[in-house]
Amino acid sequence: MGGNKEIFYHLGLGKVASTYLQHRFFPKLKGINYIPTNRYRSYPEILKKHSAERFILSRENDRQLETEVKKFAQHFTEVRAILIFRRHDSWLASQYRRFVKNGLSVPFEKFIDLENNQGYWDQKELNFFRKIEVIEENFDHKPLVLFHDEIKEDSKAFFDKIAGFTGSTYELDEINLSPFHKSYNEKQLLIMRKLGPIFLPMGRSYSNNRILATLQRYWRMMIKYPILYIANVLPNALVKNEQLINPKQLELIRKRYESDWQKLLEYAKKNNPI
């Protein structure tokens, strides 16, 4: 399925510069039509009815990747996907920082439970190669597999790979190379982990009503960012000798998933266009 349309689909993951690409890079591509994230839900109508023939769209997927791919494949299978990975320990640490920033209060050992898999994050989400298999099972083409370190080491070479894969062009001087999201230091996140549950209970899900959910998000932002700002100017003694993440836990994750990481590297080397 797909007709005469050329469809390129960036699937994430999260915390691998997806938001940066969505706002800073994809809109600057020439020779291809980018469907912005605020119109993502309308992709079936856009792709079927728009007169243009070449499209790229993007969705930041983590736990919902398999669901989104299968849903997309109900409409289109002639799809060339783009996947970006980050080494398991680094990726999970970044995910944890994001959740703590948003009010999650559990320690890292309960965010990902390596012993009993009873943590907030299911271990199956660290089987990255399975995400490639899902794409191969549902789309007609092998995905382009890239790595987060590449964009930090040589952003132009990274952009060139996407442009070459999608048959598009870009002007480097049109692209803002600064990070899209602000990062927060360890002290800010440690204090947020202490105070967040009081003001930002993560157990309270967003409403199914889109307008109400938007208001809920704005309300959380109005509380969250002042806490982070105040935390930055508070004395370091408040979190003295505390660690947000034990490095030993990250080392365990890295070792456990090293074989999965190597499979990703080998897949990219074998299948990515030269």
Helices and strands as residue ranges (DSSP letters): E 6-12, H 18-20, I 21-25, G 26-28, E 33-35, G 37-42, H 43-49, E 54-61, H 65-73, E 79-85, H 88-101, H 108-111, G 123-126, H 128-138, E 144-147, H 148-153, H 155-166, G 172-174, H 186-199, H 210-233, G 236-239, H 247-256, H 258-271
